[in-house]
Amino acid sequence: MNNIKENNNKMNLLIIMPDQMRADYLGCYGHSTKGTKNIDRLATEGLKFDNC
């Protein structure tokens, strides 16, 4: 039971790498499109690496 509580403090890492979409076409990078609302929400609530 103690192991379960200790594991809850670990962070999760999610890497999204679409191969057919330019970054400047996403709403989280300033585009006015309404079609990337879930990716935009993930970028707003998490971390976004601009220069990797």
Wavefront OBJ file of the C-alpha trace (Angstrom):
o trace
v 0.000 0.000 0.000
v 2.847 2.422 0.731
v 4.267 1.884 -2.766
v 1.019 3.092 -4.338
v 1.086 6.351 -2.369
v 4.747 6.963 -3.240
v 4.102 6.455 -6.977
v 1.396 9.152 -7.017
v 4.070 11.858 -6.609
v 5.805 10.972 -9.881
v 5.257 13.191 -12.896
v 4.035 11.852 -16.224
v 5.660 12.716 -19.536
v 3.656 12.898 -22.759
v 5.449 13.711 -26.008
v 3.301 14.542 -29.035
v 5.127 14.510 -32.355
v 2.740 14.741 -35.306
v 4.639 14.289 -38.547
v 2.098 16.026 -40.791
v 1.438 19.246 -38.831
v 3.534 22.373 -38.598
v 3.852 23.935 -35.140
v 2.693 27.337 -36.406
v -0.650 25.782 -37.373
v -1.542 25.010 -33.735
v -3.651 27.356 -31.640
v -1.153 27.191 -28.750
v 1.429 28.794 -31.070
v -0.830 31.623 -32.159
v -2.850 30.258 -35.082
v -6.526 31.227 -35.087
v -7.741 27.688 -35.875
v -10.400 26.039 -33.727
v -9.365 22.488 -34.672
v -6.594 21.894 -32.122
v -8.459 22.574 -28.874
v -7.249 19.414 -27.092
v -3.596 19.985 -27.987
v -3.998 23.636 -26.964
v -5.422 22.575 -23.596
v -2.527 20.168 -23.000
v -0.054 22.937 -23.853
v -1.818 25.386 -21.507
v -2.032 23.008 -18.549
v 1.424 21.470 -18.991
v 4.821 22.499 -20.307
v 5.558 23.530 -23.867
v 9.143 23.342 -25.128
v 9.679 25.881 -27.888
v 13.367 25.322 -28.649
v 14.236 21.641 -28.393
l 1 2 3 4 5 6 7 8 9 10 11 12 13 14 15 16 17 18 19 20 21 22 23 24 25 26 27 28 29 30 31 32 33 34 35 36 37 38 39 40 41 42 43 44 45 46 47 48 49 50 51 52
